[in-house]
């Protein structure tokens, strides 16, 4: 299952958002048509705020609040991704 929303919070979040955008552009060029993923980055917001944003997005779309948080870190959490499927 592919995510419908990819929201990123933390350090370098705009770069993660852009990487996901390019991934979907590349898939479309490879013949995978008809799929859209909304991407957002939230550099100045807390994880809790972005999770609330994702849940509100689910409510507006009429889908379940199946929000997944993925942490990417070395020694301390510096980047956190939110993927909604």
C-alpha positions in Angstrom: 0.0 0.0 0.0 1.3 3.4 -0.9 1.0 6.5 1.3 -1.5 9.2 0.4 0.2 11.8 2.7 3.9 12.1 3.4 4.5 14.8 6.0 8.0 15.5 7.3 9.1 17.3 10.4 12.6 18.3 11.7 16.0 19.0 10.3 16.3 18.8 6.5 12.6 18.1 6.2 12.3 20.1 3.0 14.9 17.8 1.4 13.0 14.7 2.4 9.8 16.2 0.9 11.5 17.0 -2.3 13.1 13.5 -2.5 9.6 12.0 -2.2 8.3 14.3 -4.9 11.0 13.2 -7.3 10.4 9.6 -6.5 6.7 9.9 -7.6 7.8 11.9 -10.7 10.2 9.2 -11.6 7.5 6.5 -11.1 5.1 8.4 -13.4 7.8 8.6 -16.1 8.3 4.8 -15.7 4.6 4.2 -16.5 3.0 4.1 -13.1 0.0 6.4 -13.8 -2.8 7.6 -11.7 -1.2 7.8 -8.3 -0.8 10.9 -6.2 0.9 11.4 -2.9 0.5 14.7 -1.0 3.9 15.8 0.4 4.4 18.5 3.1 7.3 19.6 5.2 7.1 21.3 8.6 10.4 22.7 9.7 9.2 24.9 12.6 6.5 22.6 14.0 6.5 19.8 16.6 6.0 16.2 15.9 2.7 16.4 17.8 1.5 19.2 15.6 2.3 17.4 12.5 0.6 14.2 13.7 -2.5 16.3 14.5 -2.2 17.8 11.0 -2.1 14.3 9.5 -5.1 13.1 11.5 -7.1 16.2 10.5 -6.1 15.5 6.9 -7.5 11.9 7.3 -10.8 13.3 8.7 -11.2 15.6 5.8 -10.5 12.8 3.3 -12.8 10.4 5.1 -10.1 7.8 5.7 -8.9 6.0 8.9 -6.3 7.7 11.1 -3.6 5.3 10.2 -0.7 7.6 10.9 2.8 6.0 11.0 5.8 7.8 12.5 9.2 6.8 11.2 12.3 8.2 13.0 15.6 8.7 11.2 18.5 9.4 13.4 22.1 8.7 14.2 22.5 9.3 17.9 19.6 11.6 18.6 16.3 12.0 16.7 16.9 14.7 14.3 14.4 13.9 11.5 11.0 12.3 11.8 8.8 11.3 8.9 5.1 10.7 9.0 3.6 8.4 6.4 -0.1 7.9 6.0 -1.4 4.9 4.2 
